[in-house]
Amino acid sequence: AKLYLVFRLCQLVKSAVLNVLFLLVIALSCHGCPDKCLCSSQTVKCQNQNLDAIPHSLPNNTKFLFVTGNSISRISAASFPARLDQLTDLYLSGNEVEYVDDMVFHNLPNLQKLDLSNNQILNFSKDAFPDDSKLQLLNLSRCFQNHSTADLVLNFLSRGNLPRLTNLDLSSNDLVILPDSILTNLSSLASLSLQNSSIISIHNGTLKAPPLQDLDLRDNSLRDLPLSMQAEFNLKPGLRIWLAGNPWRCDCFIDETLAWLRNSTQVVDLQNLTCADPEALRRHLLLQVEQSKLKCSSEMEGVLETSYVFLGLVLALIGVIFLLVLYLNRKGIKRWMYNIRDACRDHMEGYHYRYEINSDPRLANLSINSDV
């Protein structure tokens, strides 16, 4: 009896396994799985397969799509020809993407998270997203290595069709200054990362519109916080700011920055701010530097010395040019000098003649009579 029960149990297990396998085969046959990809539940992974385009035969129930580490230089509307209503997370990092064309995400109506990091984007169409886009997180880290083109590429952010975007990652890019008005229409933006993006300043009301709560400015090129930048931060009293890793210049010009930092509650990593120069104060905590050490004399002397040297070079150059002009016009100058000499000689002879007349009474009377 025990053997029979064991035998029946084995048959039931075998039947169940076969049924599961059969259902999996049916599911795969219905939805399909692209070549060089792995499909599991609602996740599709096509990673590091040297693909030059996004696979088309994606399962209709795909929710998470990873197409990373390939060689896809352009994504367009043809990249997603079929509508994928359940797709919420799309990862396209490390694909060498250069062009994001019109309507590329229009067949992804429920897309919430888009990772385009570590690409080389040269153009991003303003019409890439549908007007009712549900995108909440956009990662564009390490995408722009030329600040002159970044301004044009980031214009798509100002179109106003990303009303639900809450997180924007622009870290590790060569931005220098955040383009004006790119955040104006991001009405839900709460977190902005500009870490390691060569930022030197934020101004012109850039932060006025979005309801920002977190701003990451670590590892940039900030040397102080000018009044215009302090005004930007003051627009958002509840804003949390990260500033560590910037090359703060601890000299007499940083007084206003220190005053603002000591009175503000916005800077989260205030205790981690350190001086980068002068050399004597390097790695000193910014808030612990004594006022007496914030000097500019040595630097100003160096500036003045440089100015004097430059002025001397300019004057020497002017002198050389003047001498060269004199040399090239030597004949004309010589003729001019001779003319002046002759004119002066004639004038002096006239004075001499009048003097002789005045000194001889006879000639003087003669002169008077002749005048009469």
GIDA-V654260 format. One line per field, one symbol per residue. phi: phi as a letter, one per 30 degrees, with the letter a starting at -180 (. if undefined). Layout:
phi->???
//
This chain:
phi->.dddddddddddddddddddddddddddddcibddibccbhccbbbchchdcadecddedcdcbbcbbicbcdbbbeddbdcdcdcdcbbcbdicidcbcddidcdcbdcdcbbccdhbbdcabddcdcddcecdcbbccdhcbcbddcdeddddddddjcbdcdcbbccdhbccibdedidceccdcdcbbccdhbidcabaiiecdddddcbbccdhccdcacdeddddddddbecdcbcbdicddccbddcedddddddcccdddcedcdbdcadedceiddedcddedcdcbedddddddedddddddddddddddddddddddcddddddddddddddddddddddddddddddceddddddddddd
//
